[in-house]
């Protein structure tokens, strides 16, 4: 059985976004995502911009193109392929389009 749950939270300490590697500072909103896929549990903290990007990617590709899912750190590469974001891999700096 697979599941995923999301909850918007306010950071009390610094977190690193699992997608863009940006620091989420105390007081900023972020999304806490937890779930299970093929028996493995996962959890991630992503900034609000990346949460929106994840939604855009899934609305464009659908589950059939990525039946095994997409790792959080791979969303920008997929978004770049779909021309939804720019990806600058040499210093891990990424910007949403």
N, C-alpha and C positions, 0 to 999 in steps of 0.2 A: 504494500500500500504506500502510495506517495502522497505527500501533502506539502503545502507551503503556506506560511502565515507572515504577514507584514504588519509592522506597527510603527507609526511615526513617533519619534522621541526627541527630546531636547538633550543635547550633550551636556554632561556634567564635567567631563574631562576630555582631553583631545583623543580623537579617534582617527584612524586612517581609512579613507574610503577604499573598499575592496575593488572598485572598478577603475577609478582614475588616480588613485594613490594620493589624493589631496588630503590635507589635514582638515578635519572637521573640528572646529574650535568650540570650547565651552559656550553654551548659549545658543548655538546653531541647531536647527532641526536636521534630523537625519532619519533614515529608515532602517529599522532592525528587521532582517529577513531570516526566518528559520524554516527548516523543512527537512524532508526525508525523500531521497530518490534511490530506488533500487536497494533499500535497506541501509543506506548510508545517511547519517544525519549531517546537516550543514547549518551554519549560521554566518551572517555577514552584516556589516554595517556599511551603508552606502549613502553618499550625499544626496540631497534632493534632486540635483541636476541629473545624476546618474540613474536615480530611480525613474525619472521621466524618460531617459534614454533607453533603459531596459524595456519599458512599456512600448516605446516606439519600435524598437527592434522586433519584439515579439509580435506586434501588430503587422509588421511587414513580412516576416519570414514564416511564422506559424510553427507549430510543434513538429510537423512532418519533415521539415528540412533539418531539424536538429533534434532527433528523437532521444538522444542522450543528454540533451540540455546544452547550455553554454556556461562555462565557468565565468564567475564574476569578472576575473581579470582579462577575459577574452571579449567582453562586450564591445569595447572600443574598436577592436580589430574588425568584428562583424559589422558594427555601425559604420566604420570607415568603408568597408566593402559595399555597403548599401548607400554610401554617400550621405549619411546622416551625421557624421562627425569627422573631425580631423584628428589624426593620430600621429604623434611625434615620438617614436620609440626610443631615440637615443638618450633622452633624459627623463623618460616616463612622464613628460608634461603632456597633457591632453586637453583639448578644448572641444566643447560641444558646438555643433553648427547651428 
